[in-house]
């Protein structure tokens, strides 16, 4: 298991508008279960990357109260309260849009690799800022 600092789901075509020129990104603190299960109250960071202009629009900041993290003391995941005052992407707009740009470019490359067919992509970012597509 990758010890994720952040997890994401990317749609290489915006599913809200069917706009093929937009990449839609949801990003959450911790493991991907928060995003994939949708069983927690709150919202992820929601970002739109424009494929043509390469501009990122921040639609919402994350508001989940808790995140799931790899636990060194036990098997599985541990729930931890999220203090957004200590979360980089809640405090540094350039870092958030920089990550969104990188994820948007990754989505474009994966989509191109599949002949231009829109893709849903899951992945994570570890503590060393390594991006993994899972």
QUIZINOR-V871803 format. One record per helix or strand of 3 or more residues. SS is the DSSP state (a for helix, b for strand). FROM is the first residue (numbers start at 1). TO is the last residue. If there is no record, write none. Layout:
[[SS/FROM/TO] [SS/FROM/TO]]
This chain:
[[b/4/11] [b/22/29] [a/33/37] [b/45/50] [b/56/60] [b/66/70] [b/77/81] [a/84/86] [a/88/91] [a/93/113] [b/120/126] [b/131/133]]
